[in-house]
Amino acid sequence: MNPDRRSPDRLLACLEQSTGSSRKDGVRVFVIFDTEHDRDLYALLHAQSNSPGCGFSVIGGSKISSDIEVGRERVRSQIREADQAIVICGEHTDASASIHNELLIAIEEKRPYFLLWGRRGVMCTKPIGATRAEGMYGWSRQIMHDQIAFNLRQSSTDSEARSLRRVPRDGRMPSDPAVTRDEASADPTTAHSVG
């Protein structure tokens, strides 16, 4: 196994390739976790992000808020600022409405995420809203680097695919002044020619 593949520099290179950013603080992550049962896991991940050469930085995490709407907007803002989210899964994750709500926000904001198995020796659960196909990954530095890098590459590929435009049959690009807004958005399978 090539050690360079798992280095923080590799994460920074993936970050620069996917976002065009060359930040030195690494990949910005928002951490979603059960505030009642897994604060210790959040503290552990936060400490790990502060270690030299980690390659990612925690910019925020779940918090208990007395005002639900204010809390939701704060979380949305922090998730928007993040490059991706990490969901720490513990024993009670499947019963946490706040994790479900924060995961929905991450999905709405189109932030990639992955599920991190939080506790060894116990059965950790996936949050409500996670699909059966989503795996829960073991907590090791190498696995986290791989998942963060994979998500960066995947989100880069997805955004490139979304940015591609269908070229109309006449070959003119939608940015061509001769192409009207209606022509650019017309479905070629239902468009009728006049004349």
Beta strands, then each sheet from edge to edge (+ up, - down):
strand 1: 27-32
strand 2: 56-61
strand 3: 84-89
strand 4: 113-117
strand 5: 136-137
sheet 1: 2+ 1+ 3+ 4+ 5+
end
